[in-house]
Amino acid sequence: MLVQQTERLQSGIFITFSGNCRAALTFYQACFGGTLHFDMFDQPLQGYAETPVVSATLVSERIVIYGSDLVHNEGRKLGNYVAVFMPCQDTVERAELITRLTSRKNKKEDRNTMDKFIEVTDLFNVRWVLGVLVCF
């Protein structure tokens, strides 16, 4: 599926929710206005009351908020539910950013380069979600 790209890519905040992403971003839309988009799983997942949101985007004149119901393995806790989202033109640009952000780290992680989102932690323990918005 080819996702239509906006006029320009925008960075924003990325918030991980635990089952209430749809309600939260709908609330933020009431606060800031803008347009909402949700990508959902095709079917419910065990442990979730509703079908979880894979990714969501709220774009308003004042703010861009990206979100997901998919929580880290350690669970949602202070420090791991907010990240900087950086949209990338393609997987090549994303790979370059991963290298730059993690260049001095010794730990290499196996990543599926075709994933819509890849998360990395930089030298200052800031989490980055690098997303490719055009899917093949």
Secondary structure, DSSP 8 states (H G I E B T S, - for coil): ------SS---EEEEE-SS-HHHHHHHHHHHH--EEEEEE-SS--TT-SS--EEEEEEE-SS-EEEEES---TT-S-TTSSEEEEEEESSHHHHHHHHHHHHTT-S------TTSSEEEEE-TTS-EEEEEE-S--
